[in-house]
């Protein structure tokens, strides 16, 4: 069983910063790609960034994704936050649990980020 656990969300003022973390645990053979998505109220879930260094245009230059392979952890450093960044942020990972098997897609439970004065 694979679990993704996010942390680091919260309330921050416009212009502030937050750092999200997501740790993968369980029976893991290989993690191919990790990433962050977000979903604002009434909107569809959208890509924020992946460890393949794909970024949404709306966050380029403000958000930075990084990965610690030894800890099976991905981070999202968010700077210059705007009210429109308010959303539930979800961690995502493509993980294989057994050698030779195709990887599966896993999601975390989400962490709330609220940008407001």
N, C-alpha and C positions, 0 to 999 in steps of 0.2 A: 504494500500500500504506500502510495506517495502522497505527501502533504506539502502544500505551499502555505507558509504563514507570513503574512505581511505585518509590518509595524511602522510607526513613525508618522501616521496621519495626525491631524488636529486642526485647530483654529489658528490662523495667522493673518496679520494685517497685510493689505496690499503693499507690494514691494518687498515683503519678507521672504524668508527661505524655509524650506523643510527638506528633510532627507527621509525617503522611504526605504525600507529594507524588506526583502523577501527571502526567506530561507527554505530550501527544499530539503525534505527528509524522507526517510523510508528506504524501500528497496530500489536503489538507483544504480543502474549500470552506466548510463551516460546521459548527460544533459546537452542537448544540441543547441537550442536557442532559448533565451529567457527574455521576457519583455514586460512592459507595463501598458495597460489599457485603462481607460476611464469612462465612466458613464455619469452624465449629469441628469438631473430630473427631467423626464420627458424627452430625453434624447437617446439615440442609439449608442452602444458602446463603441469607442473609437480607439485606434492605436495611438499610443503616446511615443513609445520608443522601444527598440529591441537591441539586443546585444550584437546584432548585425549592423548596428549603427544607423538604423533607420529611425528618423524622427518625424513626428507630425510637424507641418510647417508652423503651426501656431506655437510650438514650444522650442523651435530651433534657436540656439543662442542663449536660452534661459535654463533649459533642463539638460542634465548630463546623466547618461546611464553608464553603470560600471558593474563589473562582475568579479567576485572572488571565487575562483574555481575550487580552492581548497575547502571553502566553507559552503559550497553549493548555494551561494547567496548572490542576489542581484540588488543593486541600489539605484535609486533615482534621486539625484540632487536637483532640487527645484529652487531656482532663484528668481528674483523679480516677479513674484507671484501676482496674478491678477484675479479679480473676482470671477472672471470667466474660466479660471482653472478649477473652480469649485466643482467637485465630483467625488464619486467613489472610485478609488483607484484599485485596479485588480492586477495582481501578478499572474503571469502566464509562462508556462515552460513546456518545451517539447522534450520528453524524457523517455528513454528506453529502460526497461527494468531487467531485461534479459538480453544477453549477447545474441545477435542474429535476428532479433525481432524488431519489427517496425516500431518507432516511438509513438507514444500517445500524448495527447494535449491535456495539460492540467491547469487548473485555475485555483487561485487563492480565494479567500472569503471576502476580500475587499477591505479597504481602509478609507475612512472619510477624510477628505481634505476640504476645508472651508476657508475661503479667502474673503475676509470682510473686516471693515473698520468698526 
